[in-house]
């Protein structure tokens, strides 16, 4: 398979893919036992990378950085990649679990509050009979000591999953995946943020029409204003301004 091209959006390489391409790529990694991590990347993650060059490096070193946000899809299409579609974390989890139920791929769920990864595994097994759950673990909400981290690595490796779903929130989950790819024997690590809460019903998802219209940010802002107002009311206008400056050639970005 040819290497998937990336679209340079403010120095972050967004993979020019759709859901079918993402699934095909991930399945190839599983078959080849080739270690990679997947960053599910919305606009706010691109903006986080403007302030954190190490996070930008992590995004650009990923196996895939999926366009999880319609503005990233629209910009990719403007660059000539007409096939690009949104690859949204919860949808990617459902699609891959559906495929795995028939093919026997094993899944580990890492992250979320206590009891959430177990609940998520149960929800997915009910929806996709035959889905193999290798294990789950809810880490404490604090930095881990090296010996604790090594213990978690051993737990995951002993479970022998093909896919580790990481629900630590961004950018914590991206840093965790970059630090653990290769240390874990699982060939695929996928950071899906709030998908743990969405698919267990702990948080509401935006209606599909809002997602397709690029208005999911508004729905999330209205449901969690105190937590998310800075993310959306500051980041979104700044993102638009920086994209215009990049398009005009006033600001240039490399994919270092």
N, C-alpha and C positions, 0 to 999 in steps of 0.2 A: 504494500500500500504506500502511495506517495505521502510525503509529509504534508500535514494539513497546514495551509497558509494561515497567517495571522494578520489581523487588521490593527494598525497602530493607532490606538485611541489614547492620546495624551501620554504616550510612552508605555502603555500597557498593551500587550499583544493579545487581542481577543481572537480566539479560534473561529475561523470561518466555517461554521458547522450548523447542522440541524440535528434533530433528535436521532434520526436514523444513523447519521454519521457518528454521533457520540456513542451510541450503543455498539455499532460495529467496531469502533476503535477500542472501547473498553473490553469487549469480548475478545478481541485479538490479544490484548495484554494478558487476559486471564489464560488463554490457551498457551501463549508463549511464556507465561510466568515472568513477565517483564515488569519491573516495579515502576509505577508512575502514580502521581496524584493529580486530582482534578479540582480546580478552583471554579466554583459556580459564582460568576462575577457580575454583580449589578453596578449601577452607576456609583453608588457610594463607596464601593471597593476601589473603583478607578480613582476616585477623589482621595481616598486614604493613601493611595500610592503616590500622590503628589506631595504628601508630607512625610513619607517614609520610603526612602530609597531601597531599604532592605526588603520591605514588603513588595515593592515593584519587582525586585529581582526574583522573589519567590513566585509571584504571578507569572513572570516571563519564563521561569524554569519549569513550570508545570507541564504535565503531559497534555492537558487541555485547560484552557481558561474559557469557560462557556459564556455566551452572551445571555446573561440572566437579567434582561431588562430591554424593553422595546427601543429605547434610544440607541443602545448598542447594536441592535438588529438593524435599525434604520441607517445608522452610519455605515455599517458593514455593506448594506445593499447599495448605498451611494458610492462606495468604493468599488463596485462592480461585482460583488459576491451576492448575486440575486437569490441563491439557494438558502441563504442564512435564515434560520428561524430561532426563536427564543428557546433556550435549553434551561428550563427553570428547575431548581433543586427538587421540589416535591414531585414534579412530573418525571424527572429523570429517575428518582427512586422507584416510583410506581412502574415505570416502563422496564427498568432493569430487573426488578423483582418479578414481574410477570414473565420475562424471558427466562429468568433463573429457575422458576418453578418447573419448567419443562427440561432444563439442561442441567440442573443439579448444582449450580454455583452456590457457595456457602457465604453467608452474610454475618458480619459482626457489627453491632451498634454501639458506638462510643460517644458519650456526651449526654446532655440533657440533665434535668433535675432528677433526684432520686426517684426511681420507679418509672421514669419516662421511657428509657430505652426498652425495658421489658414490655411496657404497654405498646410501644411502637411495633416491636417484633410480633406481638400477639395480633395486632390490627392487620399487619401485612400477611401473616400466615392464614388468617381467616379470609382475607381477600384473595390470596393466591395459594390455594391448597397445594401442598408439596414443597413450598418454599423452605429451604434449609437454613435455619438460624444456628450459627456456630456459637454465638454468645452475645453478651451485652455487658456494659460497664458504665456507671455514672461516676465520673471523677469528682473530687471535691473542688469547690470554687475558690481555689487558692493555688499558688505555685507549688509544684510537686518537688519533693526532695529527690536527688538522683536515684536513691535506692527505691523510692516509690515508683518512679518512672520506669525503672528497669523491671520492677515486678509487673507493671501493667503490660510492658512489652512481652514478657514471658507468658502472661495470661492470654494475650491475643494470639501469640505464635502457637501456643499449645492448642488453641481452638481451631487452628488451621483454616481461617476463612479465605475466600477468594476476593471478597470486597469488604473493606472497613468503611462504614458510614460515620462521618465525624460531624457531630453537632455541637460545637463549642462556641459558635458565633464568630463573626469576622471582626478583627483579623486573627484572633487567637487560633482558630482552626487551621488557617493557612500556615501559620508558623509551626503548629504542631505537626502537620503533614510533612512539611519540608524537613523538619528535624527527624522524623521517624520513617520516611520512605527509605527502604533498604534495610533498616533495622528490623522492620516487620517483614515477615515472610509473605504476607498477603501482597499480590501483585497490584492491587488497586485500592487507593485511598480516595474518598470523595467527600469534600466538605460541603455540607448542605444547610448549615445555619439553622434557620427557624423551621425547617421541614419536620423536625422531630415534634415540635409543638403543633404545627399545622395538621399533620396527618393523624395525630392523636386527639385532635379537637380541642386542644388547650388554648389555641389562638385561632381566630377566624381568618379565612383566606378571602382575598378580594374576589368579587364576581369575575367570571371570565371576560365579560365585555370590558371591564375596567383594566384587566391585565392586557388585553389585546390593544386597547387604546393608549397604553403607556401611563395609566392612572393608578396603578397599584400603590405607588408612593402616597397618593392622596388618601386612599383607603387606610393604609397603615398609619399615616399621620393622625387621622381622625380616631382610630382605635387606640393609639398609644401616643398622645400628643406630648406628654411630659418627657418621655424617653426619646422620642424620635424627631422633635422639632428642629434641633440643630442639624441632624443628618439631612433633612429634606429642604428646609427653608433657607439654609445657607449653602449646602452643597449643590443643589440642583441649579440655581441661577449661575453659580460660579462655574459649574460644569459646562453650561451652554456658552458662557463667555470664552472659556478656554478652548472649546472646540472650534468656535469661530476664529479665534486667533491662530489656531493650528491650521485651519483650512486656508486662511489668508497668507500663511507663511510667516506671520509675525513671530510666532513661537514654534520652535522645532523640538521634536522629541525623538530620541533613539530608543531602540528596544534592547537596552543593555541588560 
